[in-house]
Amino acid sequence: MTVLRFLARRLAYSLVVLVGVLTVVFALVHLVPGDPVRLALGTRYTPAAYQALREASGLDQPLISQFFGYLGHAATGNLGVSFRNGEPVTENLLGRLPATVSLALVGIMLALAIALPAGIYSALREGRASDAIVRITSQFGVSVPDFWLGILLISLFSTTLGWLPTSGYRPLLEDPAGWLRHVILPGLTVGVVAAAIMTRYVRSAVLEVTAMGYVRTARSKGLPPRVVTMRHTVRNALVPILTISGIQLATILSGVIVVEVVFAWPGLGRLVFNSVAARDYPVIQGAVLLMAVLFLVVNLLVDLLYAVVDPRIRLS
Amino acid sequence: MDMRLVAAILAAVVVLASAGCSTGQRVDLGQDAGNLIAAIAGEPDQLDPQKTSSYFSFEVLENVFDTLVEPDADLTMRPALAESWQTSPDQLVWTFRLRPGVTFHDGSPFTADDVVYSYRRIIDEELTNVDKFSAVSDVSAVDDHTVRIILSRPTPNLLTNLGGFKGMAIVQRRNVEDGQIATHPIGTGPFSFVSQKRGDSISLRANAQYWGGAPKIPGVTYRFISEPSTALSALQAGEVDWTDAVPPQRVSQLRNDDSVHLAETPSNDYWYLALNEARAPWNDVRVRQAVAYAIDRPSIVQATSYGTAQANQLAIPQGNPWYVPYDRYSRDLERARSLLQEAGAAPESMDLLVTSDYPQTVTAAQVIADNLAPLGITVNIRTVDFASWLDDQNSGRFDMLMMGWLGNIDPDDFYYAQHHTDGASNAQKFSDPRVDALLDAGRTETDHRARKQDYAQAATLIADEVSYLYLYNPAVIQAWTPALSGYQARRDKAIRFRDAVLDSGGADR
């Protein structure tokens, strides 16, 4: 029952957040200068064509009625149609979702695979040379621009070695091997940057636990260092690690525009990139809404996982 | 989490990945096997040729649709869907004889009604290219294979208007009326549309019934790769056969690379500066000329294109039949200062409007600011997105702006809208009765030599009076695998794959 009540409360809270996000995005998008109708029509058009498109896209209505009209439709899953090509926004967004989600999951898995061992190792050797190396490397990773890393990986693994394709995407369900070959380089690019950030969090989380009394007790009991590390230290450091992983995953889900552009990855990021350039309000609004939903879902999952990882945490 | 689990997952990923790897292999999905793979720099916004204004759309649609006539490699208009045509002695009635036996991709026959429908659609719905019909008073079908066009005034460039580019394509009524044309276009061209993967690619299949002969390749797959260095890597890795997304800074290196064929052709595009003549002191021709004498074109060409573009003081590049030599301006600061003095003007600042959507305008703006500093003019570079740029241009909120025009063929397209007092794109508010008279005359002059004379004079006046301060013609830069033959880079940037041949021994496939 507690879980259900928790979920219901979280859902209500999420709804409030979503309406807030929509309000801000709607305001931002409409306050930015530039007339989308003029842009859609190009350099030559008649006043009649201008008026017709303005009316058809609802842009002649007062802002406030545009906003409530949009909210009403959004509640039923109808996010309108694209200014650019008249396609339904909801369909368009859902079509891009698999590419983005699969890239984000691979990215976060690679990031964890790097950050967990590196962070734990670094924490256990605090102050030694190997700790310094990990910390310097991760600082370097944080500072590397992702487009540069992407281009570097392409030139090494695709052009020079010829191991992996430079770019493109295959749906996982249609062509699993093709999907894997195509996802590795963009996944690595996303993963390395996220790993650099996460390594630092893992390190400090583990360090904090290492200073606890129960770790000292376990050690003085004569438990082997391996057991102390895995069962007492890392287990207890998992909650903050889970938090940062969740934030990173949500960030990747909503913000891999550059990586998607470099690797010609047909995900949400590229759609947003093109839509902003074209002032395609319905698509931009829909994409931001979808990203907010993804963010909330990830956060909810992380909160549920807290209880699994640490039974002392009650869902309330 | 258990470390062993992490290690196991990681190991599995590595093993699976290397199992799928082999050098330079192309993973083609069944139906697209053997296709020519072209990397273009962006995704078409829609596939209705009469409505889109996106170059990415035309890169695809050039191969799907036909026009009545079309430009050959020298940009001379040749028969396409029209086999032949006749003009009445007063030049007001044009009768086109259509090619018999042509079918649309869905098998339905192509007839005169399709031509009438296509043209009426552009005229009645006032689509982007309605200007091309400004002299047309009637379009009618005489019989199934004859179309008659009646003009209100002689129009020597009618053929260029009707076939200069695929925006004037002949579309199918049913395809338009069932709303499919924007996503599933049906044409008469050498390739038919198969499918589009959003954000990823578009596939075309060879049209075995094509009136010009069936293409020799089974189809074309267009991949959307907007990062040029990725597109070039994909070409070098053998994943794509052709691309026009070539980073200009890599051009000099590619010239010496035997594994890639590089084409550099001067295009009919041009980039220009325009001074707002509705504002003082830019309404004084001497002030505009002073600016023209202060601009250093070679530096702008170097900065914007790594030297691949061609500096030009007029719009039309050398090699084009309408080219006129002209070299009045070169950097001369003394001259610029004395012109300013003569005009009694000492402008201290200039609002230069550029847009980040066309990065060359931002780059050039830096050079221009530096060029004008010695005249005591502080250039305030205002970088906005293209939507705002258009707003500001159309409402005259600028001192000077930089922009380009793309892919014109007939001189009327180069000058009329931009420099005629009543021109639709005359945002700089230039007005000169001599230029107006010449441009009006050029629209109706049927004697080719006299017409050429008119436009040569008009072009010279436009540059003398600095309506536009022309900068350069960018190069058409394309790269393709040596295994591709039967393809030429064209100066009008039309991408035609109808005669392409892919030698299977050359690329990794």
HADDOCK unambig.tbl for C-alpha pairs under 7 A between the chains (distance, minus, plus):
assign (segid A and resid 33 and name CA) (segid B and resid 388 and name CA) 5.80 0.50 0.50
assign (segid A and resid 34 and name CA) (segid B and resid 387 and name CA) 4.50 0.50 0.50
assign (segid A and resid 34 and name CA) (segid B and resid 388 and name CA) 4.05 0.50 0.50
assign (segid A and resid 34 and name CA) (segid B and resid 391 and name CA) 6.32 0.50 0.50
assign (segid A and resid 35 and name CA) (segid B and resid 387 and name CA) 5.99 0.50 0.50
assign (segid A and resid 35 and name CA) (segid B and resid 391 and name CA) 6.93 0.50 0.50
assign (segid A and resid 36 and name CA) (segid B and resid 387 and name CA) 6.76 0.50 0.50
assign (segid A and resid 39 and name CA) (segid B and resid 387 and name CA) 5.51 0.50 0.50
assign (segid A and resid 42 and name CA) (segid B and resid 53 and name CA) 6.95 0.50 0.50
assign (segid A and resid 44 and name CA) (segid B and resid 128 and name CA) 6.18 0.50 0.50
assign (segid A and resid 45 and name CA) (segid B and resid 128 and name CA) 6.25 0.50 0.50
assign (segid A and resid 84 and name CA) (segid B and resid 45 and name CA) 6.25 0.50 0.50
assign (segid A and resid 85 and name CA) (segid B and resid 45 and name CA) 6.08 0.50 0.50
assign (segid A and resid 85 and name CA) (segid B and resid 46 and name CA) 5.58 0.50 0.50
assign (segid A and resid 113 and name CA) (segid B and resid 6 and name CA) 6.07 0.50 0.50
assign (segid A and resid 113 and name CA) (segid B and resid 10 and name CA) 6.99 0.50 0.50
assign (segid A and resid 155 and name CA) (segid B and resid 233 and name CA) 6.81 0.50 0.50
assign (segid A and resid 158 and name CA) (segid B and resid 237 and name CA) 6.39 0.50 0.50
assign (segid A and resid 159 and name CA) (segid B and resid 233 and name CA) 5.88 0.50 0.50
assign (segid A and resid 159 and name CA) (segid B and resid 236 and name CA) 6.37 0.50 0.50
assign (segid A and resid 159 and name CA) (segid B and resid 237 and name CA) 5.07 0.50 0.50
assign (segid A and resid 162 and name CA) (segid B and resid 23 and name CA) 4.89 0.50 0.50
assign (segid A and resid 162 and name CA) (segid B and resid 24 and name CA) 5.12 0.50 0.50
assign (segid A and resid 162 and name CA) (segid B and resid 237 and name CA) 6.66 0.50 0.50
assign (segid A and resid 163 and name CA) (segid B and resid 21 and name CA) 5.61 0.50 0.50
assign (segid A and resid 163 and name CA) (segid B and resid 22 and name CA) 6.04 0.50 0.50
assign (segid A and resid 163 and name CA) (segid B and resid 23 and name CA) 5.56 0.50 0.50
assign (segid A and resid 163 and name CA) (segid B and resid 24 and name CA) 6.92 0.50 0.50
assign (segid A and resid 164 and name CA) (segid B and resid 21 and name CA) 6.48 0.50 0.50
assign (segid A and resid 166 and name CA) (segid B and resid 230 and name CA) 6.66 0.50 0.50
assign (segid A and resid 166 and name CA) (segid B and resid 233 and name CA) 6.70 0.50 0.50
assign (segid A and resid 166 and name CA) (segid B and resid 234 and name CA) 5.56 0.50 0.50
assign (segid A and resid 168 and name CA) (segid B and resid 200 and name CA) 6.88 0.50 0.50
assign (segid A and resid 177 and name CA) (segid B and resid 20 and name CA) 6.05 0.50 0.50
assign (segid A and resid 180 and name CA) (segid B and resid 17 and name CA) 6.39 0.50 0.50
assign (segid A and resid 181 and name CA) (segid B and resid 17 and name CA) 5.97 0.50 0.50
assign (segid A and resid 181 and name CA) (segid B and resid 20 and name CA) 6.58 0.50 0.50
assign (segid A and resid 261 and name CA) (segid B and resid 226 and name CA) 6.40 0.50 0.50
assign (segid A and resid 261 and name CA) (segid B and resid 227 and name CA) 6.38 0.50 0.50
assign (segid A and resid 262 and name CA) (segid B and resid 227 and name CA) 5.33 0.50 0.50
assign (segid A and resid 262 and name CA) (segid B and resid 230 and name CA) 6.45 0.50 0.50
assign (segid A and resid 263 and name CA) (segid B and resid 230 and name CA) 6.93 0.50 0.50
assign (segid A and resid 264 and name CA) (segid B and resid 224 and name CA) 6.62 0.50 0.50
assign (segid A and resid 264 and name CA) (segid B and resid 225 and name CA) 5.02 0.50 0.50
assign (segid A and resid 264 and name CA) (segid B and resid 226 and name CA) 6.77 0.50 0.50
assign (segid A and resid 266 and name CA) (segid B and resid 198 and name CA) 6.88 0.50 0.50
assign (segid A and resid 266 and name CA) (segid B and resid 199 and name CA) 4.39 0.50 0.50
assign (segid A and resid 266 and name CA) (segid B and resid 200 and name CA) 5.39 0.50 0.50
